[in-house]
Amino acid sequence: MKKLFSEFKEISFKEWKNKANFDLKGKDFNKSLNWHGFEGINTPPYFTPDQKTKSISHNRLANRKISISKYFILKNDTRSIGIFNSFIKEEFDTIKLFIPKDFNLKKITSIKDLLNKNIQFEFELFTEDYITNIIELGNKIESGRKIYLNLDFIGRLPIEGNWITSEKHDFDLLLKVSNLSEKIIPYSIDSTFYQNSGANILQQIAYTLATSVEYAEIIGRDFFSKVQFNFAIGSNYFFEIAKLSTFDYLIDLVKEKYNVKNRNNICCESSFRNKTIYDAHSNILRSTTEAMSALIGNADTFISSSFDSTYNNANNFSSRIGYNQLLILTEEAYIDKIDNIDEGSYYINFIKHELAEKSLEIFKLIENGGGILKQLKEGIIQRKVNESSRKEQEHFDNSPNAKISSEENMDTSIRKYPFLKYKNKNTTFRLIYPRRLSEEIEKKRLNKEKHNS
């Protein structure tokens, strides 16, 4: 074996680059081989131990329990509760529930099979009326299980455009839910809207850090022990792994300023920005690599998504496929059995180091500019996100991905409206818009189908 490897001469980066330049025949090395993403990071094609990059460790230990979550939209009717009663008997350990406005939580607080799962809530409109039922649910839920309210009134501002009632009232409401129970995690910082609206990875990290500081100043240092960080994971595989690791590292630096030390709780889901209605089975590949990025980046919870959720109502077939993807990754790939699985790669260490430096620069600019709430009021954050979104959209429109090669007709298969709905209402805050990249070409294709039929 030793003789075998002696046949292969070790080469230096300089030798490799000289050979690459020779093979390029005059083409510019940096333009041809270096990769430039939306984050402005100049990624070289070759890494060696000599390229000393400071390792960013976030000390996530093996044998942690990765929670697999499924999503269910509750409705204000008896049929929805009946379907939910059947749905909740499945074997996943976390359920994320969308709660529509004016829904009576009393309808679900006594469902036995719900009480042995972690519960993630997504409220269309959270009000003080929910608190009594949430406390009741917290008293009934099994030991070791948690309830996540996912309240992020700052994060919803560029999406909804207004406070629920007023700035003072909303922050008073956040303070009221601060100490409901040890089983109830009231807060979240939700960066999924930023990712799905086209914000780049640097912005997602920086805005999440800045929102954390804003809440800590309002609620106090205990905020950090009562929050879940929510991220959407895109298709830039290694960068998405590095995103979670980098954020985990940086938020710990922020918490040091508040003299807080605790493990961060990170929940992830697939981005819907890159999902399509044509050749929708390709969404299975996209969501699988996104789940891998999240789990390797050490997410605590991953919410499975159906490959046809962009255009179809919830159904057992696609829902089961989404769940099986996560089962394979956790039960057969053993991702949760290795300490800090993303460490030891020169490439990922390089990305983490670059993301940390550049996102910290953005974070400092926000803090020096008065904080993220002030900049949301002034529309600065929304403008930056919309600029990033336009760049990504232009890149997509000019890429081969913008062509639909599939011959399938989708007009008769669409069960729900798959495109962005603009809000026709007066808003206090400038808006950002979660939107899929392929929407415009899909609209043209659907119109052509209708015309041909």
C-alpha positions as CSV (number, residue, x, y, z in Angstrom):
1,M,0.0,0.0,0.0
2,K,2.8,2.4,0.9
3,K,4.5,1.7,-2.5
4,L,1.2,2.3,-4.3
5,F,0.9,5.8,-2.8
6,S,4.5,6.6,-3.5
7,E,3.7,6.5,-7.2
8,F,1.5,9.6,-6.8
9,K,3.6,12.8,-6.4
10,E,2.2,15.4,-4.1
11,I,1.9,18.8,-5.9
12,S,1.8,22.3,-4.5
13,F,-0.9,24.8,-5.2
14,K,1.5,26.8,-7.3
15,E,2.3,23.8,-9.5
16,W,-1.4,23.0,-9.8
17,K,-2.2,26.6,-10.8
18,N,0.6,26.7,-13.4
19,K,-0.8,23.6,-15.0
20,A,-4.4,25.0,-14.9
21,N,-3.2,28.3,-16.5
22,F,-1.5,26.3,-19.2
23,D,-4.7,24.3,-19.9
24,L,-6.8,27.4,-19.9
25,K,-4.8,28.7,-22.9
26,G,-4.9,32.4,-22.0
27,K,-8.3,32.5,-20.4
28,D,-8.4,34.4,-17.1
29,F,-7.9,32.1,-14.2
30,N,-10.1,34.0,-11.7
31,K,-13.0,34.4,-14.1
32,S,-12.9,30.9,-15.4
33,L,-12.3,28.8,-12.3
34,N,-13.2,30.9,-9.3
35,W,-16.8,30.9,-8.4
36,H,-18.7,34.1,-7.5
37,G,-22.0,33.6,-5.7
38,F,-24.6,36.1,-4.6
39,E,-22.8,36.6,-1.3
40,G,-19.8,38.2,-3.0
41,I,-17.4,35.4,-1.9
42,N,-14.6,34.6,-4.3
43,T,-14.5,30.8,-4.0
44,P,-11.3,29.2,-5.4
45,P,-11.3,25.8,-7.1
46,Y,-8.6,24.2,-5.0
47,F,-8.0,24.0,-1.2
48,T,-4.9,22.8,0.7
49,P,-3.8,22.8,4.4
50,D,-1.5,25.7,3.5
51,Q,-4.5,27.9,3.0
52,K,-4.8,28.5,6.7
53,T,-8.5,29.4,7.4
54,K,-9.6,29.8,11.0
55,S,-11.9,27.0,11.9
56,I,-15.3,28.1,13.2
57,S,-16.5,25.5,15.7
58,H,-20.0,25.4,17.1
59,N,-19.6,22.2,19.2
60,R,-22.8,20.3,18.3
61,L,-22.5,16.8,19.9
62,A,-23.5,13.5,18.4
63,N,-26.4,11.3,19.5
64,R,-28.6,14.4,19.6
65,K,-32.2,13.7,18.8
66,I,-33.2,15.1,15.4
67,S,-36.8,15.9,15.4
68,I,-38.8,15.2,12.2
69,S,-41.8,17.4,11.8
70,K,-44.8,17.4,9.5
71,Y,-47.0,20.3,8.6
72,F,-50.8,20.5,8.9
73,I,-53.1,23.4,8.1
74,L,-56.1,23.5,10.4
75,K,-59.3,25.1,9.2
76,N,-62.4,26.3,11.0
77,D,-64.6,23.3,10.2
78,T,-65.4,19.9,11.6
79,R,-64.0,18.0,8.6
80,S,-60.6,19.5,9.2
81,I,-60.5,18.3,12.8
82,G,-61.6,14.9,11.7
83,I,-58.7,14.7,9.1
84,F,-56.4,16.0,11.8
85,N,-57.4,13.2,14.3
86,S,-56.3,10.6,11.7
87,F,-53.2,12.5,10.6
88,I,-51.9,12.9,14.2
89,K,-51.7,9.1,14.7
90,E,-48.7,8.8,12.4
91,E,-45.3,8.2,13.9
92,F,-43.5,11.6,13.4
93,D,-42.4,13.2,16.7
94,T,-43.2,16.9,15.9
95,I,-46.2,18.5,14.3
96,K,-46.3,22.0,12.9
97,L,-49.8,23.5,12.9
98,F,-51.1,26.4,11.0
99,I,-53.7,28.1,13.1
100,P,-56.1,30.4,11.0
101,K,-57.6,33.6,12.4
102,D,-60.3,33.0,15.0
103,F,-59.6,29.3,15.4
104,N,-60.7,27.8,18.7
105,L,-57.7,26.1,20.2
106,K,-60.0,24.3,22.6
107,K,-60.8,21.9,19.7
108,I,-57.4,20.3,19.8
109,T,-56.2,20.6,23.5
110,S,-57.8,17.3,24.4
111,I,-56.6,15.2,21.4
112,K,-54.6,12.5,23.1
113,D,-52.3,11.7,20.2
114,L,-51.2,15.3,20.0
115,L,-50.0,15.3,23.6
116,N,-47.1,12.9,23.0
117,K,-45.5,15.1,20.3
118,N,-43.6,18.4,20.1
119,I,-46.0,21.1,18.8
120,Q,-44.9,23.9,16.5
121,F,-47.5,26.6,16.0
122,E,-47.8,29.0,13.1
123,F,-50.5,31.6,13.9
124,E,-52.2,33.6,11.2
125,L,-53.0,36.1,13.9
126,F,-51.9,35.6,17.5
127,T,-54.0,37.3,20.2
128,E,-54.2,37.2,24.0
129,D,-57.3,35.0,23.8
130,Y,-55.0,32.0,22.9
131,I,-53.0,32.2,26.1
132,T,-55.4,30.2,28.3
133,N,-55.7,27.3,25.9
134,I,-51.9,27.3,25.4
135,I,-51.4,27.0,29.1
136,E,-53.9,24.2,29.3
137,L,-52.1,22.4,26.5
138,G,-48.8,22.9,28.2
139,N,-50.1,21.3,31.4
140,K,-51.3,18.3,29.5
141,I,-48.4,17.6,27.2
142,E,-46.1,14.7,28.0
143,S,-42.9,15.2,29.9
144,G,-40.0,16.0,27.7
145,R,-42.2,17.5,25.0
146,K,-42.2,21.2,24.0
147,I,-44.7,23.7,22.6
148,Y,-43.2,26.3,20.3
149,L,-45.4,29.4,19.7
150,N,-43.0,30.9,17.1
151,L,-44.0,34.5,17.9
152,D,-41.9,36.9,15.9
153,F,-43.7,40.2,15.6
154,I,-40.7,42.0,14.2
155,G,-40.0,39.4,11.6
156,R,-43.6,39.5,10.3
157,L,-43.5,43.3,9.7
158,P,-42.0,43.2,6.1
159,I,-44.4,40.4,5.2
160,E,-47.7,41.7,6.7
161,G,-46.8,45.4,6.6
162,N,-48.4,46.3,10.0
163,W,-48.3,45.5,13.7
164,I,-51.1,43.2,15.0
165,T,-52.5,46.2,17.0
166,S,-49.7,48.6,17.7
167,E,-46.0,48.5,18.5
168,K,-46.6,48.9,22.3
169,H,-49.5,46.5,22.4
170,D,-47.6,43.8,20.5
171,F,-44.5,44.0,22.6
172,D,-46.6,44.0,25.8
173,L,-48.2,40.8,24.4
174,L,-44.7,39.2,23.9
175,L,-43.9,40.0,27.6
176,K,-47.1,38.3,28.7
177,V,-46.1,35.0,27.2
178,S,-42.6,35.1,28.4
179,N,-43.1,32.9,31.5
180,L,-46.0,30.6,30.7
181,S,-44.2,27.3,31.4
182,E,-40.9,25.6,30.9
183,K,-42.6,23.4,28.3
184,I,-43.6,26.5,26.2
185,I,-41.0,28.2,24.0
186,P,-42.8,31.4,23.1
187,Y,-40.4,33.2,20.7
188,S,-38.9,32.6,17.3
189,I,-36.8,34.5,14.9
190,D,-38.0,33.5,11.5
191,S,-35.6,34.1,8.6
192,T,-37.6,31.7,6.3
193,F,-39.4,34.8,4.8
194,Y,-36.1,36.4,4.0
195,Q,-34.7,33.4,2.2
196,N,-38.0,32.8,0.3
197,S,-38.0,36.5,-0.7
198,G,-34.6,36.3,-2.2
199,A,-32.3,37.5,0.6
200,N,-28.8,36.1,0.3
201,I,-27.2,34.0,3.0
202,L,-25.2,36.9,4.5
203,Q,-28.4,38.9,4.9
204,Q,-30.3,36.0,6.5
205,I,-27.6,35.5,9.1
206,A,-27.1,39.2,9.8
207,Y,-30.9,40.0,10.0
208,T,-31.4,37.1,12.4
209,L,-28.6,38.3,14.7
210,A,-29.9,41.9,14.6
211,T,-33.4,40.8,15.4
212,S,-32.1,38.7,18.4
213,V,-30.4,41.9,19.8
214,E,-33.6,43.9,19.3
215,Y,-35.7,41.3,21.2
216,A,-33.0,40.9,23.9
217,E,-33.2,44.7,24.6
218,I,-37.0,44.6,24.9
219,I,-37.5,41.2,26.7
220,G,-34.2,40.9,28.5
221,R,-31.4,38.3,28.4
222,D,-33.9,35.5,29.2
223,F,-35.0,35.8,25.6
224,F,-32.2,33.6,24.4
225,S,-33.4,30.6,26.5
226,K,-37.0,31.0,25.1
227,V,-36.4,31.3,21.4
228,Q,-36.2,29.0,18.4
229,F,-34.3,30.1,15.3
230,N,-36.1,29.2,12.0
231,F,-34.3,29.0,8.7
232,A,-35.3,28.0,5.2
233,I,-32.7,25.9,3.4
234,G,-31.9,26.5,-0.3
235,S,-30.1,24.5,-2.9
236,N,-26.6,25.9,-2.5
237,Y,-25.6,22.8,-0.7
238,F,-22.3,23.6,1.0
239,F,-23.2,27.2,1.7
240,E,-26.4,26.1,3.4
241,I,-24.4,23.8,5.7
242,A,-22.1,26.6,6.5
243,K,-25.0,29.0,7.0
244,L,-26.3,27.1,10.0
245,S,-22.8,26.5,11.5
246,T,-21.8,30.1,11.1
247,F,-25.0,31.4,12.6
248,D,-24.7,29.0,15.6
249,Y,-21.2,30.3,16.2
250,L,-22.1,34.0,15.8
251,I,-25.2,34.0,17.9
252,D,-23.1,32.5,20.7
253,L,-20.7,35.5,20.4
254,V,-23.8,37.8,20.7
255,K,-25.0,36.0,23.8
256,E,-21.6,36.4,25.5
257,K,-22.4,40.2,25.6
258,Y,-25.5,39.3,27.7
259,N,-23.6,36.7,29.8
260,V,-25.8,33.9,28.4
261,K,-24.7,30.4,27.7
262,N,-27.2,27.9,26.4
263,R,-27.6,25.6,23.4
264,N,-29.3,27.2,20.4
265,N,-32.5,25.6,19.1
266,I,-32.6,25.6,15.3
267,C,-35.6,24.5,13.2
268,C,-35.3,24.3,9.4
269,E,-37.5,23.7,6.4
270,S,-37.0,23.5,2.6
271,S,-37.1,26.7,0.7
272,F,-40.0,27.0,-1.7
273,R,-38.2,29.6,-3.8
274,N,-36.7,26.9,-6.1
275,K,-39.7,24.6,-6.2
276,T,-41.6,24.1,-9.5
277,I,-45.0,22.9,-10.7
278,Y,-43.5,21.4,-13.9
279,D,-41.4,18.2,-13.5
280,A,-42.4,18.5,-9.8
281,H,-40.7,15.2,-8.9
282,S,-37.4,17.1,-9.2
283,N,-38.5,18.9,-6.1
284,I,-37.8,15.6,-4.3
285,L,-34.2,15.9,-5.2
286,R,-34.1,19.5,-4.2
287,S,-35.7,19.0,-0.8
288,T,-33.5,16.0,-0.1
289,T,-30.2,17.9,-0.5
290,E,-31.8,20.8,1.5
291,A,-32.6,18.4,4.3
292,M,-29.0,17.0,4.2
293,S,-27.6,20.5,4.4
294,A,-29.8,21.3,7.5
295,L,-29.0,18.0,9.3
296,I,-25.3,18.2,8.5
297,G,-25.3,21.8,9.7
298,N,-26.9,20.4,12.9
299,A,-30.5,21.6,12.8
300,D,-32.5,20.3,15.7
301,T,-35.8,20.0,13.8
302,F,-36.6,19.6,10.1
303,I,-40.1,20.1,8.7
304,S,-40.8,17.9,5.8
305,S,-42.5,19.2,2.7
306,S,-44.4,17.6,-0.1
307,F,-42.9,17.7,-3.6
308,D,-46.3,18.9,-5.0
309,S,-47.2,21.4,-2.3
310,T,-46.7,24.3,-4.7
311,Y,-49.9,23.4,-6.6
312,N,-51.6,20.5,-4.9
313,N,-53.6,20.1,-1.7
314,A,-52.2,17.9,1.1
315,N,-52.3,14.2,0.2
316,N,-51.1,11.0,1.8
317,F,-48.8,10.0,-1.2
318,S,-46.6,13.1,-1.4
319,S,-46.7,13.7,2.3
320,R,-45.3,10.2,3.0
321,I,-42.5,10.7,0.4
322,G,-41.4,13.9,2.2
323,Y,-41.4,12.0,5.5
324,N,-39.5,9.0,4.1
325,Q,-36.8,11.3,2.9
326,L,-36.1,12.4,6.5
327,L,-36.3,8.8,7.8
328,I,-33.6,7.7,5.4
329,L,-31.3,10.5,6.4
330,T,-31.8,10.0,10.1
331,E,-32.2,6.2,10.4
332,E,-30.0,5.0,7.6
333,A,-27.4,7.7,7.0
334,Y,-26.6,8.2,10.7
335,I,-26.1,11.9,10.3
336,D,-26.9,12.4,14.0
337,K,-24.2,10.0,15.2
338,I,-21.1,12.0,14.4
339,D,-19.8,15.0,16.4
340,N,-19.6,18.2,14.4
341,I,-20.1,16.4,11.1
342,D,-19.4,19.5,9.0
343,E,-15.9,20.0,10.4
344,G,-12.6,18.9,8.8
345,S,-13.4,20.2,5.3
346,Y,-11.1,22.9,4.0
347,Y,-13.9,24.1,1.7
348,I,-16.6,24.3,4.3
349,N,-14.2,26.0,6.8
350,F,-13.4,28.5,4.1
351,I,-17.1,29.3,3.5
352,K,-17.9,29.5,7.2
353,H,-15.0,31.9,7.8
354,E,-16.1,34.1,4.8
355,L,-19.8,34.1,5.9
356,A,-18.9,35.0,9.4
357,E,-16.8,38.0,8.5
358,K,-19.1,39.4,5.8
359,S,-22.4,38.8,7.8
360,L,-20.8,40.5,10.8
361,E,-20.1,43.5,8.7
362,I,-23.8,43.7,7.8
363,F,-24.8,43.1,11.4
364,K,-22.6,46.0,12.6
365,L,-24.0,48.3,10.0
366,I,-27.5,47.6,11.1
367,E,-26.6,48.2,14.8
368,N,-24.8,51.4,14.0
369,G,-27.8,52.4,11.9
370,G,-30.1,52.2,15.0
371,G,-31.1,48.5,14.9
372,I,-33.2,46.3,12.7
373,L,-36.5,47.7,13.8
374,K,-35.5,51.2,12.9
375,Q,-34.2,50.1,9.5
376,L,-37.4,48.1,8.8
377,K,-39.4,51.3,9.6
378,E,-37.2,53.2,7.1
379,G,-37.5,50.4,4.5
380,I,-33.7,49.9,4.3
381,I,-33.9,46.1,5.0
382,Q,-36.7,45.6,2.5
383,R,-34.8,47.5,-0.2
384,K,-31.7,45.4,0.4
385,V,-33.7,42.1,0.2
386,N,-35.5,43.3,-2.9
387,E,-32.2,44.2,-4.6
388,S,-30.8,40.7,-3.8
389,S,-34.1,39.2,-5.1
390,R,-33.8,41.0,-8.4
391,K,-30.2,39.8,-8.9
392,E,-31.2,36.2,-8.2
393,Q,-34.2,36.4,-10.5
394,E,-32.1,37.9,-13.3
395,H,-29.5,35.1,-12.9
396,F,-32.2,32.5,-13.0
397,D,-34.0,34.0,-16.1
398,N,-30.7,33.9,-18.0
399,S,-29.8,30.4,-17.0
400,P,-30.7,27.0,-18.6
401,N,-33.0,26.4,-15.6
402,A,-35.4,28.9,-16.9
403,K,-36.4,26.6,-19.8
404,I,-39.1,24.0,-19.2
405,S,-38.1,20.8,-20.9
406,S,-40.9,18.7,-19.6
407,E,-43.8,18.0,-22.1
408,E,-46.3,17.5,-19.3
409,N,-49.5,19.5,-19.2
410,M,-50.3,20.9,-15.7
411,D,-53.4,23.0,-16.3
412,T,-55.8,20.3,-15.1
413,S,-53.6,19.1,-12.3
414,I,-53.4,22.4,-10.3
415,R,-55.6,22.2,-7.2
416,K,-54.5,25.5,-5.6
417,Y,-53.2,28.8,-6.9
418,P,-49.4,28.4,-7.2
419,F,-48.3,32.1,-7.7
420,L,-47.6,35.1,-5.5
421,K,-50.7,37.0,-4.3
422,Y,-50.0,40.7,-3.8
423,K,-51.6,42.3,-0.8
424,N,-53.9,45.1,-1.9
425,K,-54.0,47.0,1.4
426,N,-52.4,50.0,3.0
427,T,-49.3,49.1,5.0
428,T,-47.1,50.9,7.5
429,F,-44.0,49.0,6.5
430,R,-42.6,48.4,3.0
431,L,-43.1,44.8,2.0
432,I,-40.9,41.9,0.7
433,Y,-42.5,39.1,-1.2
434,P,-41.9,35.4,-0.8
435,R,-41.9,34.2,-4.4
436,R,-40.8,31.2,-6.5
437,L,-38.1,31.9,-9.1
438,S,-40.0,30.0,-11.9
439,E,-43.3,31.7,-11.6
440,E,-43.2,33.9,-14.7
441,I,-42.2,31.1,-17.1
442,E,-44.8,28.8,-15.5
443,K,-47.5,31.4,-16.1
444,K,-46.5,31.6,-19.8
445,R,-46.5,27.9,-20.1
446,L,-50.0,27.5,-18.5
447,N,-51.4,30.2,-20.7
448,K,-50.1,28.4,-23.7
449,E,-51.7,25.2,-22.5
450,K,-55.0,26.9,-22.1
451,H,-54.7,28.5,-25.5
452,N,-53.9,25.1,-27.2
453,S,-56.8,23.4,-25.5
